[in-house]
């Protein structure tokens, strides 16, 4: 095994410390993330779900009882980032969304998130109801961190951010950022980012999330907009809903008071 030397050694040494300081437990990279893309219809006119009509593709005469769904399965490269469960729990407590004592160990923390983050409370096209407090804020945190890091990753690896997608795992909690191309050929951008630029990637993300072109209106109202956090809907898992810089940097006049990176 060859030891890293020079600038590479420094990057390897500082990456775990920087990850942990920003509330991540660990990170990994893969070049074989399986993604299935499926298209089962189309709509025209109003983009709102309540007023648009989804039209299925024409059925094949050989199978008139079946609805055609066109799909493509690819293997792509991705970076998976898992949040520190204890730090997320303490962030929830500091903002008054949970009470009691901190989970004693990692197994207790894992069980707590599985039991308290409800996937059934996360609607596909709407905001999570405020009554699902823990689910809403954990999901919002995971989703917001994903968007911040996805945007900065595209700039570093030289891939258009509309060609990068996300997969959210709120019960873990974690998220994956992957290259959503339709080709098996891979440029290796995510692997290079993971191997050579994690500290600078995180540094830039922490700096950029602190401000928006539309501040103070953005941070004092919706806390997310096209200038700072929104992505193309082909890249976003939840259609740019449940996002906010406030969960990361805190809010001066509302909730949450404490951002996840505020204590960093």
Secondary structure, DSSP 8 states (H G I E B T S, - for coil): -----HHHHHHHHHHHHHHHHTTEEEEEEEEEEEEEEEE--B--S--STTT---B-----GGGTTS---EEEEEEEEEEEEEE-HHHHHHHHHHTTS--S---SSHHHHHHHHHHHS-GGG--SSS---TTSHHHHHHHHHHHHHHHHHHHHHHHHHT--GGGEEEEEETTTTEEEEEE--SSS----HHHHHHHH-HHHHHHHHHHHTT--TTTTHHHHTTS--TTTT---TTT-TTTT-S--THHHH--SSSS-SS-TTTT-
